[in-house]
Amino acid sequence: MKPTDNIVSAGLGHVQREQVDSAELARSQWRLIQAFEQGYLGKQVLNTRCDYEAEEWFDLTGSSSSRTGLKWATWSSAPALKILVKAMMWDLIFDRSLEISSARLRLHSIRKTILPVIDSKNLLAGQPGDVLLGLSHITEDDLLALLDAQLVSAPNESNYLSTCSDLNGFITYARHYGQRVPTYLIRTQLPWEKSGEAVKAWAKRRASDLKYIFPQIEGHEPLSGGTAQPLVETSLLLIDDHFDHFSEIGPIVAEYTVHSSRDGHYLKSVGRQFALGLLEKYSPIFGYIMPPPDLSERSAFLNKGRAVFLWLRALIKLCRAACINIILLTSGLRNEDIRRLKIRACTPSGRVDILFYLRADIQKTGNVVILPVPPQAEKAIRLLENIKDTKSSVLIDWGWESKKGFEIEELEEAGGDDTEDDTYLKTGHSINAAVRSFAEHFNIPFTDSKGASYSAHNYRTTVAGWLGSASNLSLLLVRRLFGHSNNAMPTVYLNNNPAFISEREAQKKRANAETARQMALAASQGRVAGVKGEQLERGYKAHKSRMLSDTRKSHSLTDAEIMISFASILEQRIDSGSVCGFLTPFGVMCARNPTDSSQTACAKRAHRDKTREIPIEVLNHISDINPQQCVGTSCSEAMLGPWSTAVLESVIWYRALLNHQLGEAFNESHFIESAKQFIRQYEAPIKKVFGIEALDNTLPNVEVGNG
């Protein structure tokens, strides 16, 4: 073997170090690295005015204090690694024409994925003149363990797919550079390369193989009480108080809509007095809902008549949205399914005068279902039939919107009537826009906790969760919506509605899976506290020991696989009802066994007789455990973890109090003593869960002794 062959092979990590001269090896490695970097010096970074060698790459917008940038001076103390990543980012920005803000996300992904592996194996570590361990030391097991760790910590599936893609990009570039700099060459295969799959396909299969369910961020929040209550009350008001009025003007507006392309001719045909008569008749009725048009500034009859009809049409639009609100909240139909409802699809049960059946084609499953609905829903459906714009058999239609280019699709019937004119709105935009406009018109808040507008999907989630919440507000709303003087009848509807049943079960399953995942992950990281937290951590260690003792599997197990299997056990216990697994308002996880008959610290049994109408499974839960009265770690069932941010914030607040950062007004002795007591109880567990820096970087320690 030639000396140069020895040098290259050593750079790849495939010969013993004693086979070559260390100094010569180091010189060879750095000569190649510096020559590699030389090819980038002086080149401008795309979408910036910065050269490659600049210690900060920043975008072209914003001031120097606010602009987005990549700060290389603080990125890594290892020159060889810094050169590699810096060249990679320059090429990535150039190849994909990335903005600096997007490049920062890629750089962050590198930092959280492959960089810990590089650091843990001390690869590319050292200064010029030092011998470097090359990236060839990265193994398939390293990559699989890395990917599994990212799998269980990813906030959602999309984030994990992005992580996989970014890792794929890093290794692709490293292999390309490795042709010139052997120290940068990664020879091991990525898992999807080995299996011959696309990145996305492998990621999904890996999650499936591990029986891992990603946290569900796609689920829709229920409507808040501040939204649901006025939405229900206002919708019922329009339907109940103005059913006959809307039924009268519906056909008039429909006729105008048919002729809207030539409304001048239509208005002339109906006459001036007709239009003015409509305004005179309905202004006192609907004026409080929507101010009538002011015709004093309109000289021509056509302009006056058009204003009257547009006012009436706007009222019909509000009426239609009110009906949609009630149908969605009493049936649990999806956006797609309510758009496909037909006229005369709602019929009396024939047995109970307050029970009706709604026939619906469920597109997701392809099944036809018969849903029990209350009189309020039946009345809303009848009103929609009275205010239709077209003669089609579709219940909800927008004649004027079809003229504006809204996507319309023909309904297909398997044999039977001629339905050439039976069309429905192809997208859910119109339904969502209708309910959103309704809320805006009546100043009803219509955004979720993230600031996004609610949609029809949120309605189903709302009703599915009402029964289980058993709050005063939810019971009031359900009773009002279903029109009964007692709370028992709404449960009959809800418990016999397959849409609500499936949604409740899905909600419960998602919640249990996510709770189990959080508990298992926290236990694997040693980030749990409290009596139950310590038990959970010991349980995880025992589980891990048992799995690693299995010689048939231990050699290939990753930490993520062990954690996921532990999460599966926890999920089964929560599903079976042997562990509560819910988060209290105090910020601790309740790990009590609901079947435990012993007295709890939070139990409040005095109100059992006042809640007889609550379903027994809910009542038993509430009577034995009252989350509102949680006493924290004073209870042996409490478990602190990363979810205990409320406790963290409280400790920080009390520390600020004791450091006189909240003003002299809070310096009364009983406040001081309460603060000290709280810190004594929670500071140590919080440091264990969140890290010492969570508190120590905020405020200095304070004296909480007894003196």
C-alpha positions as CSV (number, residue, x, y, z in Angstrom):
1,M,0.0,0.0,0.0
2,K,1.3,3.5,-0.9
3,P,1.7,6.1,1.9
4,T,-0.9,8.2,0.3
5,D,-3.3,5.3,0.3
6,N,-2.7,4.9,4.0
7,I,-3.5,8.6,4.5
8,V,-6.8,8.5,2.7
9,S,-7.8,5.2,4.4
10,A,-7.0,6.6,7.7
11,G,-9.0,9.7,7.0
12,L,-11.9,7.3,6.5
13,G,-11.3,5.5,9.7
14,H,-10.5,2.1,8.2
15,V,-7.0,1.4,9.3
16,Q,-5.2,1.5,12.6
17,R,-3.8,4.9,13.5
18,E,-0.4,3.3,14.2
19,Q,-0.1,2.4,10.5
20,V,0.4,6.0,9.5
21,D,2.3,9.0,10.9
22,S,-0.2,11.1,12.9
23,A,1.4,14.4,11.9
24,E,1.3,13.5,8.2
25,L,-2.3,12.4,8.5
26,A,-3.3,15.6,10.2
27,R,-1.5,17.7,7.5
28,S,-3.2,15.8,4.8
29,Q,-6.7,16.1,6.4
30,W,-6.4,19.9,6.9
31,R,-4.8,20.5,3.5
32,L,-7.8,18.9,1.9
33,I,-10.3,20.8,4.1
34,Q,-8.6,24.1,3.5
35,A,-8.5,23.5,-0.2
36,F,-12.2,22.7,-0.1
37,E,-13.0,25.9,1.7
38,Q,-10.9,28.0,-0.7
39,G,-13.4,27.2,-3.4
40,Y,-16.0,29.2,-1.5
41,L,-14.0,32.2,-0.4
42,G,-15.1,35.5,-2.0
43,K,-18.4,34.1,-3.2
44,Q,-21.6,36.1,-2.4
45,V,-24.4,34.3,-0.5
46,L,-27.5,34.3,-2.6
47,N,-30.3,36.7,-1.5
48,T,-27.8,38.6,0.7
49,R,-25.0,41.1,0.2
50,C,-22.7,38.9,2.3
51,D,-19.6,36.9,1.2
52,Y,-19.1,33.4,2.3
53,E,-16.4,34.2,4.8
54,A,-18.5,36.7,6.7
55,E,-19.3,35.8,10.3
56,E,-22.9,36.7,9.8
57,W,-25.2,36.1,6.7
58,F,-28.2,38.3,6.9
59,D,-31.1,39.0,4.6
60,L,-31.6,42.2,2.5
61,T,-34.6,43.5,4.6
62,G,-34.9,45.1,8.0
63,S,-32.5,47.0,10.2
64,S,-29.3,45.6,11.5
65,S,-30.9,44.9,14.8
66,S,-34.0,43.2,13.5
67,R,-32.8,41.4,10.3
68,T,-32.7,37.7,10.1
69,G,-29.2,36.2,10.0
70,L,-27.0,33.1,10.4
71,K,-24.3,33.9,13.0
72,W,-21.3,31.7,12.4
73,A,-19.1,33.0,15.1
74,T,-21.2,31.3,17.8
75,W,-22.2,28.2,15.8
76,S,-19.3,25.8,16.5
77,S,-15.8,25.8,18.0
78,A,-14.7,23.0,15.7
79,P,-13.3,24.6,12.5
80,A,-13.7,21.4,10.3
81,L,-17.3,21.0,11.2
82,K,-18.0,24.8,10.8
83,I,-16.5,24.7,7.3
84,L,-18.6,21.7,6.3
85,V,-21.9,23.2,7.5
86,K,-21.1,26.6,6.2
87,A,-20.4,25.3,2.7
88,M,-23.5,23.1,2.9
89,M,-25.7,26.1,3.8
90,W,-24.1,28.2,0.9
91,D,-24.8,25.4,-1.6
92,L,-28.3,24.8,-0.2
93,I,-29.2,28.5,-0.4
94,F,-27.8,28.6,-4.0
95,D,-29.3,25.3,-5.2
96,R,-32.8,26.0,-3.8
97,S,-32.8,29.8,-3.9
98,L,-33.6,29.9,-0.2
99,E,-34.2,33.0,1.9
100,I,-32.1,33.4,4.9
101,S,-35.1,32.8,7.2
102,S,-35.6,29.4,5.5
103,A,-31.9,28.6,5.7
104,R,-32.0,29.2,9.5
105,L,-34.7,26.5,9.9
106,R,-32.5,24.0,8.0
107,L,-29.5,25.0,10.2
108,H,-31.6,24.5,13.3
109,S,-32.6,21.0,12.0
110,I,-28.9,20.1,11.6
111,R,-28.2,21.3,15.1
112,K,-30.9,19.1,16.7
113,T,-30.4,16.0,14.6
114,I,-27.0,15.0,13.3
115,L,-24.9,17.4,15.4
116,P,-25.5,15.5,18.7
117,V,-24.3,12.3,17.0
118,I,-21.2,14.1,15.7
119,D,-20.5,15.6,19.1
120,S,-21.1,12.4,21.1
121,K,-18.6,10.5,18.9
122,N,-16.1,13.4,18.9
123,L,-16.1,13.6,15.1
124,L,-14.4,16.5,13.3
125,A,-13.3,17.8,16.7
126,G,-10.0,19.5,16.9
127,Q,-8.0,22.5,15.7
128,P,-5.8,22.7,12.6
129,G,-2.9,20.3,13.0
130,D,-5.0,17.8,15.0
131,V,-5.9,14.4,13.7
132,L,-9.6,14.3,13.0
133,L,-12.1,11.4,13.3
134,G,-14.1,11.4,10.1
135,L,-17.8,11.1,9.6
136,S,-17.4,7.6,8.4
137,H,-17.6,6.6,12.0
138,I,-21.3,7.3,11.9
139,T,-23.1,3.9,11.8
140,E,-26.6,2.7,10.7
141,D,-27.4,2.2,14.4
142,D,-26.5,5.8,15.1
143,L,-28.8,7.1,12.4
144,L,-31.7,4.8,13.4
145,A,-31.4,5.8,17.1
146,L,-31.3,9.5,16.1
147,L,-34.4,9.1,13.9
148,D,-36.3,7.2,16.6
149,A,-35.4,9.9,19.2
150,Q,-36.7,12.6,16.8
151,L,-39.8,10.5,16.2
152,V,-41.0,10.5,19.8
153,S,-40.1,14.2,20.4
154,A,-41.6,15.6,17.2
155,P,-44.6,17.8,17.8
156,N,-46.4,16.2,14.8
157,E,-45.9,14.0,11.7
158,S,-45.1,16.8,9.4
159,N,-42.3,18.0,11.6
160,Y,-40.8,14.5,11.7
161,L,-41.0,14.2,7.9
162,S,-39.1,17.5,7.7
163,T,-36.5,16.2,10.1
164,C,-36.0,13.1,8.0
165,S,-35.8,15.2,4.8
166,D,-33.2,17.5,6.3
167,L,-31.1,14.6,7.5
168,N,-31.3,13.1,4.1
169,G,-30.1,16.4,2.6
170,F,-27.2,16.7,5.1
171,I,-25.9,13.2,4.3
172,T,-26.3,13.8,0.5
173,Y,-24.2,16.9,0.6
174,A,-21.6,15.3,2.9
175,R,-21.2,12.4,0.5
176,H,-20.7,14.8,-2.3
177,Y,-18.0,16.7,-0.4
178,G,-16.5,13.4,0.7
179,Q,-15.3,12.8,-2.9
180,R,-12.9,15.6,-2.3
181,V,-12.5,15.5,1.4
182,P,-12.5,11.9,2.7
183,T,-12.9,13.2,6.3
184,Y,-16.4,14.4,5.4
185,L,-17.6,11.2,3.7
186,I,-20.5,9.3,5.3
187,R,-20.5,5.8,4.0
188,T,-23.4,4.3,6.0
189,Q,-26.8,3.9,4.4
190,L,-29.8,5.8,5.6
191,P,-32.7,3.5,6.7
192,W,-34.9,4.4,3.7
193,E,-31.9,3.8,1.3
194,K,-31.4,0.3,2.8
195,S,-35.1,-0.5,2.4
196,G,-35.5,1.1,-1.0
197,E,-38.3,3.4,0.1
198,A,-39.0,7.0,-0.2
199,V,-38.3,9.1,2.9
200,K,-42.0,9.7,3.5
201,A,-43.0,6.1,3.1
202,W,-40.2,4.9,5.4
203,A,-41.1,7.5,8.1
204,K,-44.7,6.4,8.1
205,R,-43.8,2.7,8.2
206,R,-41.3,3.2,11.0
207,A,-44.0,5.0,13.1
208,S,-46.4,2.1,12.3
209,D,-43.8,-0.6,13.2
210,L,-43.2,1.1,16.5
211,K,-47.0,1.4,17.0
212,Y,-46.3,5.1,17.6
213,I,-49.1,7.7,17.1
214,F,-48.0,11.2,16.4
215,P,-49.5,13.9,18.6
216,Q,-52.7,15.1,17.0
217,I,-52.4,18.8,16.2
218,E,-54.8,18.3,13.3
219,G,-57.7,17.8,15.6
220,H,-60.1,20.7,15.8
221,E,-60.6,22.6,19.0
222,P,-64.2,22.7,20.4
223,L,-65.9,26.1,20.3
224,S,-65.2,28.1,23.5
225,G,-68.1,28.9,25.8
226,G,-67.9,32.5,24.7
227,T,-68.5,31.4,21.2
228,A,-70.9,28.5,21.6
229,Q,-73.4,30.1,23.9
230,P,-74.1,33.3,21.8
231,L,-73.9,31.2,18.6
232,V,-76.7,28.9,19.8
233,E,-78.9,31.6,21.3
234,T,-78.6,33.9,18.3
235,S,-79.3,31.1,15.8
236,L,-82.3,29.8,17.6
237,L,-83.6,33.4,18.0
238,L,-83.6,33.9,14.2
239,I,-85.1,30.6,13.5
240,D,-87.8,30.6,16.2
241,D,-88.8,34.2,16.0
242,H,-88.6,34.7,12.3
243,F,-89.4,31.3,10.7
244,D,-92.5,32.6,8.9
245,H,-90.9,35.9,7.9
246,F,-87.9,34.2,6.3
247,S,-90.2,31.7,4.7
248,E,-92.0,34.6,3.1
249,I,-89.0,36.4,1.7
250,G,-87.1,33.3,0.7
251,P,-89.0,32.7,-2.6
252,I,-88.9,36.5,-3.4
253,V,-85.1,36.5,-3.0
254,A,-84.8,33.3,-5.0
255,E,-86.8,34.8,-7.9
256,Y,-84.6,37.9,-7.8
257,T,-81.5,35.7,-7.8
258,V,-82.6,33.7,-10.8
259,H,-82.9,37.0,-12.7
260,S,-79.9,38.7,-11.1
261,S,-78.0,38.8,-14.4
262,R,-80.7,41.0,-15.8
263,D,-82.1,42.4,-12.6
264,G,-83.1,45.7,-14.3
265,H,-85.7,43.9,-16.3
266,Y,-86.9,41.9,-13.3
267,L,-87.2,45.0,-11.1
268,K,-89.1,46.8,-13.8
269,S,-91.5,43.9,-14.1
270,V,-92.2,43.7,-10.3
271,G,-92.7,47.4,-10.1
272,R,-91.6,50.3,-7.9
273,Q,-94.3,49.8,-5.3
274,F,-93.5,46.1,-4.8
275,A,-89.9,46.8,-3.9
276,L,-90.8,49.7,-1.6
277,G,-93.6,47.7,-0.1
278,L,-91.1,45.0,0.9
279,L,-88.9,47.6,2.5
280,E,-91.8,49.1,4.4
281,K,-93.1,45.7,5.6
282,Y,-89.9,44.1,6.7
283,S,-87.9,47.1,8.0
284,P,-89.6,47.0,11.4
285,I,-89.2,43.3,11.6
286,F,-85.5,42.9,10.6
287,G,-84.2,46.4,11.3
288,Y,-82.6,45.3,14.6
289,I,-80.8,42.5,12.8
290,M,-79.6,44.4,9.8
291,P,-80.3,48.2,9.2
292,P,-82.4,48.6,6.1
293,P,-80.9,50.5,3.1
294,D,-81.2,54.3,3.0
295,L,-82.9,55.1,-0.3
296,S,-82.9,58.9,0.1
297,E,-79.6,59.2,-1.8
298,R,-80.6,56.9,-4.6
299,S,-82.4,58.6,-7.4
300,A,-83.2,55.9,-9.9
301,F,-85.8,53.3,-9.1
302,L,-83.4,50.5,-10.3
303,N,-80.8,51.5,-7.7
304,K,-83.5,51.7,-5.0
305,G,-85.0,48.3,-5.9
306,R,-81.6,46.7,-6.2
307,A,-80.7,47.9,-2.7
308,V,-83.9,46.5,-1.2
309,F,-83.4,43.1,-2.7
310,L,-79.7,43.0,-1.8
311,W,-80.7,43.8,1.8
312,L,-83.2,40.9,1.8
313,R,-80.7,38.6,0.3
314,A,-78.2,39.5,3.1
315,L,-80.9,38.6,5.6
316,I,-81.5,35.2,3.9
317,K,-77.7,34.6,4.1
318,L,-77.8,35.1,7.9
319,C,-80.8,32.9,8.1
320,R,-79.2,30.1,6.2
321,A,-76.1,30.3,8.4
322,A,-78.2,30.1,11.5
323,C,-79.8,26.9,10.2
324,I,-76.4,25.5,9.4
325,N,-75.2,26.3,12.9
326,I,-78.1,24.4,14.5
327,I,-77.8,21.4,12.1
328,L,-74.1,21.0,12.7
329,L,-74.5,21.3,16.5
330,T,-77.3,18.8,16.7
331,S,-76.2,16.2,14.1
332,G,-72.4,16.1,14.2
333,L,-72.3,16.1,10.4
334,R,-69.0,17.0,8.6
335,N,-68.8,19.9,6.2
336,E,-68.9,17.5,3.3
337,D,-71.9,15.7,4.5
338,I,-74.1,18.7,5.3
339,R,-73.5,19.9,1.8
340,R,-74.9,16.7,0.4
341,L,-78.1,16.7,2.4
342,K,-81.3,16.5,0.4
343,I,-84.7,18.1,0.9
344,R,-87.2,16.0,2.8
345,A,-84.3,14.0,4.4
346,C,-85.7,14.7,7.9
347,T,-88.8,12.8,9.0
348,P,-90.6,12.3,12.3
349,S,-89.9,9.2,14.2
350,G,-93.6,8.3,14.4
351,R,-93.2,7.2,18.0
352,V,-91.9,10.2,20.0
353,D,-93.1,13.7,19.1
354,I,-89.8,15.3,20.0
355,L,-87.7,12.9,18.0
356,F,-86.8,13.1,14.3
357,Y,-84.6,11.1,12.0
358,L,-82.2,12.7,9.5
359,R,-80.9,10.6,6.5
360,A,-77.3,11.5,5.6
361,D,-74.8,10.1,3.1
362,I,-71.5,9.9,5.0
363,Q,-68.8,10.4,2.3
364,K,-65.9,9.4,4.5
365,T,-67.3,5.9,5.0
366,G,-69.6,5.7,2.0
367,N,-72.5,4.7,4.3
368,V,-76.0,6.1,4.6
369,V,-76.8,6.7,8.3
370,I,-80.0,7.7,10.1
371,L,-79.2,10.3,12.8
372,P,-81.6,11.1,15.6
373,V,-82.1,14.9,15.8
374,P,-84.3,17.2,18.0
375,P,-87.1,19.4,16.9
376,Q,-84.7,22.4,16.6
377,A,-82.8,20.7,13.9
378,E,-85.9,19.6,12.1
379,K,-87.2,23.2,12.2
380,A,-83.9,24.5,10.8
381,I,-84.1,22.0,7.9
382,R,-87.6,23.0,7.1
383,L,-86.6,26.6,7.0
384,L,-83.7,25.8,4.6
385,E,-86.2,24.1,2.3
386,N,-88.3,27.2,2.3
387,I,-85.5,29.6,1.4
388,K,-83.8,27.6,-1.3
389,D,-82.5,29.5,-4.3
390,T,-83.0,26.7,-6.8
391,K,-85.4,23.9,-7.6
392,S,-82.8,21.2,-7.0
393,S,-83.2,18.5,-4.4
394,V,-80.1,19.6,-2.5
395,L,-80.9,21.2,0.8
396,I,-78.3,23.9,0.9
397,D,-77.7,25.9,-2.3
398,W,-76.4,29.3,-3.1
399,G,-77.8,30.4,-6.4
400,W,-75.9,33.7,-6.5
401,E,-72.6,32.1,-5.6
402,S,-72.8,29.6,-8.5
403,K,-72.9,32.6,-10.8
404,K,-69.7,33.9,-9.2
405,G,-67.6,30.9,-10.2
406,F,-68.0,28.8,-7.0
407,E,-67.2,25.2,-7.7
408,I,-70.4,23.2,-8.3
409,E,-70.5,19.5,-8.7
410,E,-73.3,17.3,-9.9
411,L,-74.7,14.7,-7.5
412,E,-74.6,11.2,-8.7
413,E,-77.6,9.0,-7.9
414,A,-77.5,5.3,-8.4
415,G,-80.6,4.9,-10.6
416,G,-83.9,6.7,-9.9
417,D,-85.0,10.2,-10.4
418,D,-83.6,12.6,-12.9
419,T,-81.3,14.8,-11.0
420,E,-79.6,16.8,-13.7
421,D,-80.1,20.0,-11.7
422,D,-79.0,18.5,-8.4
423,T,-75.7,20.2,-7.7
424,Y,-73.9,20.8,-4.5
425,L,-71.0,23.0,-3.5
426,K,-67.8,21.1,-4.2
427,T,-65.7,22.7,-1.6
428,G,-66.4,23.6,2.0
429,H,-65.5,27.2,1.6
430,S,-69.1,28.5,1.4
431,I,-70.2,26.6,4.6
432,N,-67.2,27.9,6.6
433,A,-67.6,31.4,5.2
434,A,-71.3,31.4,6.1
435,V,-70.8,30.5,9.7
436,R,-67.8,32.8,10.1
437,S,-69.7,35.8,8.5
438,F,-72.7,35.0,10.8
439,A,-70.4,35.3,13.9
440,E,-68.8,38.5,12.6
441,H,-72.1,40.1,12.0
442,F,-73.3,39.5,15.5
443,N,-69.9,40.2,17.1
444,I,-69.5,36.7,18.3
445,P,-65.8,35.7,18.9
446,F,-64.9,33.0,16.3
447,T,-61.2,32.2,16.7
448,D,-59.5,29.3,18.5
449,S,-56.7,29.5,21.0
450,K,-54.1,29.9,18.2
451,G,-56.0,32.8,16.6
452,A,-57.4,30.7,13.6
453,S,-61.0,31.1,12.6
454,Y,-63.3,28.2,13.6
455,S,-64.8,26.1,10.9
456,A,-67.5,23.5,10.5
457,H,-65.1,20.8,11.8
458,N,-65.0,22.5,15.2
459,Y,-68.8,22.0,15.7
460,R,-68.6,18.2,15.8
461,T,-65.8,18.3,18.3
462,T,-67.7,20.7,20.4
463,V,-70.9,18.6,20.9
464,A,-68.9,15.4,21.2
465,G,-67.1,16.9,24.2
466,W,-70.1,18.6,25.9
467,L,-71.5,15.5,27.5
468,G,-68.2,14.4,29.0
469,S,-67.3,17.8,30.4
470,A,-70.4,17.9,32.6
471,S,-69.9,21.6,33.3
472,N,-72.7,23.9,34.1
473,L,-72.3,25.7,30.8
474,S,-72.2,22.6,28.7
475,L,-75.3,21.2,30.4
476,L,-77.1,24.5,29.8
477,L,-76.1,24.7,26.2
478,V,-77.0,21.1,25.4
479,R,-80.4,21.5,27.1
480,R,-81.0,24.8,25.2
481,L,-79.9,23.3,21.9
482,F,-82.0,20.2,22.3
483,G,-85.0,22.0,23.7
484,H,-85.6,20.0,26.8
485,S,-86.3,20.9,30.4
486,N,-84.2,18.1,31.7
487,N,-80.7,16.9,31.0
488,A,-81.6,13.3,30.3
489,M,-83.1,13.6,26.8
490,P,-80.1,15.3,25.2
491,T,-78.1,12.3,26.2
492,V,-80.5,10.0,24.4
493,Y,-79.8,11.9,21.2
494,L,-76.0,12.1,21.7
495,N,-75.6,8.5,22.8
496,N,-77.5,7.2,19.8
497,N,-75.8,9.3,17.2
498,P,-73.0,7.4,15.5
499,A,-71.3,10.6,14.5
500,F,-70.9,11.8,18.1
501,I,-70.1,8.3,19.4
502,S,-67.2,7.9,17.0
503,E,-65.9,11.4,17.6
504,R,-66.0,11.0,21.4
505,E,-64.2,7.7,21.1
506,A,-61.6,9.3,18.8
507,Q,-61.1,12.2,21.1
508,K,-60.7,9.9,24.1
509,K,-58.2,7.7,22.2
510,R,-56.1,10.6,21.0
511,A,-56.0,12.1,24.5
512,N,-55.0,8.9,26.1
513,A,-52.3,8.2,23.6
514,E,-50.9,11.6,23.9
515,T,-51.0,11.5,27.7
516,A,-49.2,8.1,27.7
517,R,-46.6,9.4,25.3
518,Q,-45.9,12.5,27.5
519,M,-45.6,10.4,30.6
520,A,-43.3,7.8,29.1
521,L,-41.1,10.4,27.5
522,A,-40.7,12.3,30.7
523,A,-40.0,9.1,32.6
524,S,-37.3,8.1,30.1
525,Q,-35.7,11.5,30.5
526,G,-35.9,11.5,34.3
527,R,-38.1,14.6,34.2
528,V,-40.9,13.5,36.6
529,A,-41.4,14.3,40.3
530,G,-43.9,13.6,43.1
531,V,-44.6,10.2,44.6
532,K,-46.3,8.9,41.5
533,G,-43.6,10.5,39.3
534,E,-40.9,8.6,41.2
535,Q,-42.9,5.4,40.8
536,L,-43.2,6.0,37.1
537,E,-39.5,6.6,36.7
538,R,-38.7,3.4,38.6
539,G,-41.2,1.6,36.4
540,Y,-39.6,2.8,33.2
541,K,-36.1,1.7,34.4
542,A,-37.4,-1.7,35.3
543,H,-39.2,-2.0,31.9
544,K,-36.0,-0.9,30.1
545,S,-33.9,-3.5,32.0
546,R,-36.3,-6.3,31.1
547,M,-36.3,-5.4,27.4
548,L,-32.5,-5.1,27.3
549,S,-32.1,-8.5,29.1
550,D,-33.8,-10.1,26.2
551,T,-30.7,-11.2,24.2
552,R,-32.8,-11.8,21.1
553,K,-33.8,-8.1,20.8
554,S,-31.5,-6.0,23.0
555,H,-28.7,-5.5,20.4
556,S,-31.0,-3.7,18.1
557,L,-33.3,-1.8,20.5
558,T,-33.2,2.0,20.5
559,D,-34.1,4.2,23.4
560,A,-37.1,5.4,21.4
561,E,-38.3,1.8,20.9
562,I,-38.1,1.2,24.6
563,M,-39.9,4.4,25.4
564,I,-42.7,3.7,22.9
565,S,-43.3,0.2,24.3
566,F,-43.5,1.7,27.8
567,A,-46.0,4.3,26.5
568,S,-48.1,1.5,25.0
569,I,-48.4,-0.1,28.5
570,L,-49.4,3.3,30.0
571,E,-52.0,3.9,27.3
572,Q,-53.5,0.5,28.0
573,R,-53.8,1.3,31.6
574,I,-55.4,4.7,30.9
575,D,-57.8,3.1,28.3
576,S,-58.8,0.4,30.8
577,G,-59.5,3.0,33.5
578,S,-56.8,1.8,35.9
579,V,-55.1,5.3,35.7
580,C,-56.8,8.6,35.4
581,G,-54.1,10.3,33.4
582,F,-55.6,13.8,33.2
583,L,-54.0,17.2,33.9
584,T,-55.4,19.2,36.7
585,P,-55.7,23.0,36.6
586,F,-52.9,23.1,39.1
587,G,-50.6,21.7,36.5
588,V,-50.0,18.1,37.8
589,M,-51.0,14.8,36.2
590,C,-53.4,12.8,38.3
591,A,-52.2,9.1,38.3
592,R,-54.9,7.8,40.7
593,N,-56.7,4.6,40.0
594,P,-60.4,5.7,39.6
595,T,-61.6,2.4,41.2
596,D,-59.7,3.2,44.4
597,S,-62.4,3.7,47.0
598,S,-60.2,5.5,49.5
599,Q,-60.7,9.1,50.2
600,T,-58.8,11.6,48.0
601,A,-57.4,14.9,49.0
602,C,-59.5,16.6,46.4
603,A,-62.7,14.6,46.9
604,K,-65.9,16.6,47.4
605,R,-68.9,14.3,48.0
606,A,-71.3,16.8,49.4
607,H,-72.9,17.6,46.0
608,R,-73.7,14.0,44.9
609,D,-77.5,14.5,45.3
610,K,-77.5,17.7,43.2
611,T,-76.0,16.0,40.2
612,R,-78.3,12.9,39.7
613,E,-78.9,13.8,36.0
614,I,-75.2,13.5,35.1
615,P,-74.4,10.1,33.5
616,I,-73.2,7.6,36.2
617,E,-69.7,7.2,34.6
618,V,-69.2,10.9,34.7
619,L,-70.7,11.3,38.2
620,N,-68.4,8.6,39.7
621,H,-65.4,10.4,38.2
622,I,-66.4,13.7,39.6
623,S,-67.5,12.5,43.0
624,D,-64.3,10.7,43.8
625,I,-61.9,13.1,42.1
626,N,-62.4,16.8,41.8
627,P,-59.6,18.3,39.6
628,Q,-60.6,21.9,40.6
629,Q,-59.6,21.1,44.2
630,C,-56.1,19.6,43.3
631,V,-53.6,20.1,46.1
632,G,-50.5,19.4,44.1
633,T,-47.7,17.2,45.5
634,S,-49.4,17.1,48.8
635,C,-51.4,14.3,47.2
636,S,-49.6,11.0,46.7
637,E,-51.4,10.6,43.4
638,A,-49.9,13.8,41.8
639,M,-47.2,13.6,39.2
640,L,-45.1,16.6,38.1
641,G,-43.6,16.7,34.6
642,P,-42.9,18.9,31.6
643,W,-46.6,19.6,31.5
644,S,-46.4,21.4,34.9
645,T,-45.7,24.8,33.5
646,A,-48.3,26.4,35.8
647,V,-46.2,25.3,38.8
648,L,-43.0,26.6,37.2
649,E,-44.6,30.0,36.6
650,S,-45.8,30.0,40.2
651,V,-42.4,29.3,41.6
652,I,-40.9,32.0,39.5
653,W,-43.6,34.5,40.7
654,Y,-42.9,33.6,44.4
655,R,-39.2,34.0,43.9
656,A,-39.8,37.4,42.4
657,L,-41.9,38.2,45.4
658,L,-39.2,37.3,47.9
659,N,-36.7,39.3,45.8
660,H,-38.8,42.4,46.2
661,Q,-39.5,42.6,42.4
662,L,-43.3,42.8,42.8
663,G,-43.4,46.0,44.9
664,E,-43.5,46.7,48.6
665,A,-47.2,46.2,48.8
666,F,-46.7,42.4,48.8
667,N,-44.3,42.4,51.7
668,E,-46.8,41.5,54.4
669,S,-45.6,38.6,56.5
670,H,-48.3,36.1,55.5
671,F,-47.4,36.6,51.9
672,I,-43.8,36.1,52.6
673,E,-44.4,32.9,54.6
674,S,-46.7,31.5,51.8
675,A,-44.1,32.2,49.2
676,K,-41.4,30.5,51.2
677,Q,-43.6,27.5,51.9
678,F,-44.5,27.1,48.2
679,I,-40.8,27.3,47.1
680,R,-39.8,24.8,49.7
681,Q,-42.4,22.4,48.3
682,Y,-41.9,22.9,44.6
683,E,-38.5,24.3,43.8
684,A,-36.6,21.0,43.9
685,P,-39.1,19.0,41.8
686,I,-39.3,21.9,39.3
687,K,-35.6,21.9,38.9
688,K,-35.6,18.2,38.3
689,V,-38.3,18.4,35.7
690,F,-37.3,21.6,33.8
691,G,-33.6,21.8,34.7
692,I,-31.8,24.1,37.0
693,E,-31.5,26.8,34.4
694,A,-35.3,27.1,34.2
695,L,-35.2,29.0,37.5
696,D,-31.5,30.0,38.0
697,N,-31.4,31.9,34.7
698,T,-34.5,33.9,35.8
699,L,-33.9,34.9,39.4
700,P,-31.2,34.3,42.0
701,N,-31.9,31.8,44.7
702,V,-33.6,33.1,47.8
703,E,-33.4,32.1,51.4
704,V,-36.4,30.1,52.3
705,G,-35.3,28.7,55.7
706,N,-37.3,28.8,58.8
707,G,-35.5,31.8,60.2
